[in-house]
């Protein structure tokens, strides 16, 4: 299963609802003139960037009861991937219950929405001669996340159009502006630091300001007596007991250890 960046947990009891988003504005209007299979190849390349690189294939539903598997194990370039899409999409393979992504080139939205509803997918790409829409399951993704999907899809499409011989793993999913934001602005975390104050004094000051805040969490596989166990969850039950300490408790323990060492 592709590890997509979901905003909301998958709930099997929740009814899937779909919203469509126009991709063309993110391409600067009409976008490049390309073959229909190229749009799907870009979609597969985009989705695959979110998947573990060792999965080696992408499964695409082309109907409520049929899907095709596109090989990506050799990290093809977009021209090779487009040829594989062209060769595979007309063929029908065995039905699959894992229809995370769907491709449709049906003539109208009504047919596409019926297909999506029957397949219960996560994301779907629909295109006609002059339209390109991304349908998203809004019980899994927010509008903001889907807007980012559209921007990243458009970025990969533009890069693949100008660099068709690059392997899909090397196609840019981020614009230069996004790279600057992520690498420079978001990493600009420098803040004033009172370098004349010892670290243990800074800790004591914080412990005094927020004594009941969690300072550390520790999972003990052997059930030690390090501290009082928190309420066990499914993960704790499977992999050991989980303990936590507040700043006040940790400050007290550290003082006991300090006096012992002195």
Buried (B, 14 or more C-beta within 10 A) or exposed (E): EBEBEBBEEEEEEEEBEBEBBEBBEBBEEEBEEBEBBBBBBBBBBBBBBEBEEEBBBBBBBBBBEBBBBBEBEEBBBBEBBBEBBBEBBEEEEEEBEEBBBBBBBBEEBEEBBEBBEEBBBBBBBBBBEEEBBBBBBBBBBEEEBBEBBBBBBBBBBBBBBEEBEBBBEEBBBBBEEBEEEEEEEEEEEEEEEEEEEEEEEEBBEBBEEEBEEEBEEBEBEEEEEEBEBBEEEEEBEEEBBBBBBBBBBBBBBBEEEEEEEE
